[in-house]
Amino acid sequence: MSDPKPFVDIRHAQKSYGDLEVLKDIDLSVQRGQIVAIIGPSGSGKSTLLRAINDLDPLTGGEVWLEDVQVNKKLPHRQYEKHINQVRQQIGMVFQHFNLFPHLTVRENITMAPKMLKGLSDEAANKLAEEQLEKVGMIDRIEYYPSRLSGGQKQRVAIARALAMNPKVMLFDEATSALDPELVEEVNLVMKKLAEEHMTMIIVTHEMGFAQSVCDRVLFMDQGVVVEEGPPDVIFRNPQNERTRGFLRKHLEGANGH
Amino acid sequence: MDFELMWRVYPFFLQAAWVTIVLSVLTAILGLTCGSLGAAARLSRHAILRFIGAAYVSVFRGTPALIQLFILYFGGPQIGIQLNAFQAGVIGLGVNIGAYMTETIRGAIVAVDKGQMEAARTLGLSKFQAMRKVVLPQAMRLMVRPLGVNINALIKGTALVAAISVIELTYTAQRYIGSTYRPFEMFLLAGVLYMIIIYVTGRGVAYLDRKVRIV
């Protein structure tokens, strides 16, 4: 919090569905290169908060800033669409269910957006796809269709697809939750690699071990509020709040049960 | 059964079958156009367009096609719409089947997982770009077979325009019954020709469906 200019800044985020308030006045500042994990029980609003960052789930109140641009600024529809498409190019997002485009090959999944939005030539886009696939260890599957990949492979391609837009920040929405346990590690390794390259990342996760080893900061959310936040060592070893303790206890028991 | 009679009249039935085919093709083209526009309206972000789309579907699916044809052909001149029987047949049937196709096309589009649109929008594609490059190619694959069902219904539905005296297959059968008093043979002949048209179309749809299958 010492750096005066946050990279991603969420101010007074509020979100309601009718009478149900799912985010209650949340502030979150992320510095460039920082890696933040958001943990909490399902229904706590953590995914909603993450999805507000690129305005996939628009807030009903509050502001989201990426550097000096307000993501969710009020504009007439057409202008807003132009603005948000521009902003989203700079925010990579990885989903729980991968959301690869099944009618396109791995290569085409990655080259589509850079070609359409950045006007890259076929040659340049192919080179970019190869670089990104090299990075996630999927270069040998470049001509495959997603249906022929395992979950872990799909997620690695989805990460490569997001990285190909050269984003300023990466959002991970339970990126490993849908994976068979033995496939989680390969995705975690890719994310660790990004961490080492100082990619700014905001990670919604159920994996406490991963959050602890990779993240600079952990937020524990429950019922639409940030209950506790701090460095992983404090949150995991010495949580101050009773709700945090209860959640971690249950979660670690659950994890041990596997 | 008088095969000799059937053999004698069948060239005239072939001509009539040709009219049925032309009628079906034109109706299908108009129906697909109406269906695409209808689906776009139903999925629009503008409430007025959604209302128009929904009204179109409920009016044209909610009344008999025969009544729609009669209103257009017999009632039309009263409000200044002068169409010959063939034109009225194509427009009446096309707009009618378009209402069914609206629902088929809309259904296929909404059946595409919404994560696909989200992933495309997240990359920075506009709604239109995401539709064109990501959602529609997948929806196409889902709509081939149900549109084939619509087209099957449409071909059989062309028999209705006999009622406004378009000289197609059913009308021709009725006309020959008037002179031969042989309804069994004449309707059988017409039925067999319908079946051939529908069989060939069905094979075409199945072929198309295989072509667009997801790998």
Interface residues (C-beta under 8 A of the other chain):
Chain A: N54 L56 E81 N85 Q86 R88 Q89 I91 G92 M93 F95 H97 N99 L100 F101 P102 H103 M112 A113 M116 L117 Y145 S147 A158 R161 A162 M165
Chain B: D113 G115 Q116 E118 A119 A120 R121 T122 L123 G124 L125 S126 K127 Q129 K133 V134 P137 Q138 R141 I214 V215
